[in-house]
Amino acid sequence: MPVQIGAKTHSFSEPTGLLSDCHRRIEMFLASLDRIGAVIEQPLDTASRTALDAALRYFREAAPKHTADEEDSLFPRLRQMRDPEVRAAIQKLTPLEQDHRRADSLHAVVDRLGRKCLEHSALTLAEAEDYRRSMAELMEIYKEHIRVEDEIVFPVAGRLLPAAQKSAIASEMAARRK
């Protein structure tokens, strides 16, 4: 069953393509959170409130599944492979996992402040600055993180993982979403 994420459609039979498609959704919701940061100390209009709520929910509910897809399904299988091309990509995995931990802590700040904004209609200037600082760091982390995965890790995995491994990853990804 295809899952539409962003402009491309990949099915669970193409797990690395689906992971890359998830990056487009991450970028879309990050951009939404970033735009809202410009006005978050003022009462938000209905469209901004809806966008903020949707983006916060995405990073609370769906993004952890994407991280699990990588850290619990893809990365361990790559680490087991002995192919020289895979070995080079594996060197990127620990920094990617560290990115996940740092992003999690920043998302917690953004989520707390975003929910406060939804509850109180706006943030104080100090809270808005904290939100914007957290968002700026998230944007920076994701920019390089997504580039490394989309340009190095996922292409190698897509080419070199055996079909049985891809199928197992796809099954695990699907199970996380049921």
C-alpha positions as a printed Julia matrix, in Angstrom:
178×3 Matrix{Float64}:
  0.0    0.0    0.0
  1.6    3.32  -1.03
  1.99   6.1    1.49
  1.91   9.64   0.1
  4.5   11.83   1.8
  5.39  15.01   0.02
  5.68  15.01  -3.76
  6.8   11.38  -4.21
  5.09   8.15  -3.39
  7.01   5.11  -2.26
  5.52   1.95  -0.89
  6.78   0.0    2.08
  8.52  -2.27  -0.44
 10.97   0.63  -0.98
 11.87   1.48   2.63
 14.75   3.83   1.86
 12.6    5.74  -0.62
  9.86   5.97   1.98
 12.36   7.23   4.56
 13.52   9.89   2.13
  9.9   10.84   1.46
  9.48  11.26   5.24
 12.26  13.84   5.08
 10.11  15.98   2.8
  7.34  15.93   5.39
  9.84  16.77   8.16
 11.08  19.71   6.09
  7.52  20.89   5.47
  6.57  20.82   9.17
  9.88  22.39  10.22
  9.29  25.24   7.78
  5.82  25.71   9.25
  7.19  25.85  12.81
  9.9   28.24  11.69
  7.42  30.62   9.99
  5.25  30.65  13.09
  8.3   31.59  15.15
  8.33  34.98  13.45
  4.96  35.88  15.0
  4.63  33.59  18.02
  4.73  36.43  20.56
  1.56  37.84  18.99
 -1.89  36.25  19.03
 -1.97  33.72  16.21
 -4.67  33.69  13.57
 -6.67  30.53  12.95
 -4.49  29.31  10.09
 -1.31  29.73  12.14
 -2.85  27.97  15.13
 -3.91  25.07  12.92
 -0.46  24.87  11.32
  1.26  25.02  14.71
 -0.95  22.31  16.15
 -0.43  20.02  13.13
  3.34  20.46  13.13
  3.67  19.89  16.87
  1.51  16.76  16.59
  3.62  15.48  13.69
  6.85  15.79  15.66
  5.24  14.25  18.76
  3.57  11.29  17.04
  5.02  10.53  13.59
  8.64  11.67  13.75
  9.55   9.19  16.52
  8.45   6.38  14.19
 10.82   7.7   11.52
 13.67   7.75  14.04
 12.84   4.17  15.07
 12.77   3.15  11.39
 16.34   4.36  11.13
 17.79   3.4   14.51
 15.95   0.12  15.11
 15.55  -1.2   11.57
 17.96   0.32   9.05
 21.1    1.27  10.97
 21.59  -2.11  12.75
 21.37  -3.95   9.43
 23.86  -1.62   7.82
 26.25  -2.12  10.73
 26.17  -5.88  10.09
 27.27  -5.54   6.46
 30.93  -5.81   5.44
 30.76  -4.13   2.03
 33.37  -1.32   1.73
 30.81   1.17   0.42
 28.49   0.38   3.34
 31.4    0.65   5.79
 31.99   4.23   4.65
 28.31   5.08   5.18
 28.33   3.4    8.59
 30.8    6.01   9.81
 27.94   8.53   9.52
 25.51   6.58  11.71
 26.74   7.54  15.18
 26.64  11.29  14.38
 23.15  10.79  12.92
 22.01   9.09  16.12
 23.51  11.97  18.13
 21.52  14.36  15.91
 18.36  12.47  16.86
 19.05  12.93  20.58
 19.81  16.64  20.21
 16.76  17.17  18.0
 14.58  15.34  20.56
 15.6   17.77  23.29
 15.02  20.78  21.05
 11.65  19.43  19.92
 10.68  19.12  23.59
 11.33  22.86  24.04
  9.44  23.77  20.86
  6.56  21.47  21.8
  6.28  22.9   25.32
  6.36  26.49  24.06
  4.1   25.75  21.09
  1.48  24.15  23.33
  1.74  27.1   25.69
  1.12  29.42  22.74
 -1.92  27.39  21.69
 -3.26  27.54  25.25
 -2.53  31.24  25.88
 -2.71  32.57  22.27
  0.85  33.95  22.35
  4.23  33.69  24.07
  6.16  36.27  26.03
  9.08  37.88  24.23
 11.56  35.74  26.22
  9.64  32.55  25.41
  9.41  33.54  21.74
 13.19  34.04  21.64
 13.72  30.6   23.21
 11.36  29.11  20.62
 13.23  30.84  17.78
 16.66  29.77  19.11
 15.49  26.17  19.37
 14.0   26.3   15.88
 17.19  27.8   14.4
 19.22  24.96  15.88
 16.7   22.36  14.69
 16.81  23.8   11.18
 20.61  23.59  11.19
 20.67  20.02  12.52
 18.09  18.75  10.06
 19.68  20.44   7.05
 22.9   18.41   7.34
 21.25  15.34   8.84
 18.81  14.96   5.97
 21.52  15.67   3.4
 23.76  12.89   4.78
 20.92  10.39   4.89
 19.44  11.27   1.49
 22.77  11.54  -0.34
 24.91   8.9    1.4
 23.16   6.46   3.73
 19.86   5.78   1.96
 21.3    5.36  -1.56
 23.9    2.87  -0.3
 21.28   0.99   1.68
 18.89   0.98  -1.26
 21.51  -0.49  -3.59
 23.29  -2.93  -1.3
 20.86  -4.26   1.29
 19.57  -7.67   0.27
 15.9   -7.89  -0.68
 15.12  -9.94   2.44
 16.56  -7.2    4.65
 14.58  -4.51   2.83
 11.46  -6.59   3.24
 12.11  -6.99   6.98
 12.68  -3.23   7.34
  9.47  -2.54   5.42
  7.5   -4.92   7.67
  8.87  -3.23  10.78
  8.05   0.22   9.38
  4.5   -0.86   8.57
  4.03  -2.39  12.04
  5.07   0.89  13.69
  2.27   2.65  11.83
 -0.57   0.28  12.68
